[in-house]
Amino acid sequence: MGLGGGYLADRLSHYIVLSDAERVALEALESEERHLRRGAVVLEEGKAARELFIIRSGWVQSGILLGNGGRQIMRISLPGDVLGLNALAFDQAPETVKALTDVTVCPFDRDRVMDLIHAQPRLTGLLLAVIIAERTALADRLASVGRTPARARIAWLLCDIFSRLRITDPGQDEILVPLTQEEIGDATGLTSVHVNRMMRGLADDGIIERRGNVIRLLAEDRLFHEANFTNRLNLATSWLPEPV
């Protein structure tokens, strides 16, 4: 975390130098904390969604229940991410958001977004760019799931996680991935057995190292090439207005 103490502020300061007023506005959104256990539902598909959440610690998954009883994990959210932004377009949450680990989130009423729009137009523009980047990355992942081999799907997921964690920790090349093989399968459209086989293959080829749930990146270029991964976090910000 940065000196200001706000997780969302730390994330957004990767793209622009925040003014004091912008940092104060972002930190105000994190004035409350809520602690949730693994498996807790943060937002439920089809239910009213009056709150948004900033993740302070832990990992969260957003997914959709399928008609056959299965599920598709659409996104894995990490500290500094905002949950519920897509619910601003609807009266009910369009997806179910659950804690993958014990998590701490900072809830704030959706009306606070309108306050931010009026008071801090540059931050609003940056958040819009972040949302667009996330939607573009989602399209990339859906293409990966639908049109690439199993090993490339696993590689893409790892590239995405490493790239996003490096926003606030640029040198990170080892992470504890708190996902079961079943959860990785739900994110990539694979069975648990297939997930294990593909992960073992990446390790045997010297691309990653696995120690339980700890994954160390050994050959970043090879992993990114195998996944055909494009980092969508390199945002253009020159169009943003001057800070207030």
Protein Blocks (a to p, Z undefined) as FASTA:
>chain_A
ZZkopaklmmmmmmpccdfklmmmmmmmmmpccdddehiafbdghiacfbdcddfbdcdd
dddddfkopacdfbdcdehiaehklmmmpmbdfbdcddfbdcddddddfklmmmmmmmmm
mlmmmmmmmmmmmmmmmmmmmmmmmmpcfklmmmmmmmmmmmmmmmmmmklcbdcdfbdf
klmmmmnopafklmmmmmmmmmmnomaccehjaccdfblmlmmmmnopacfklccfklpc
cdZZ
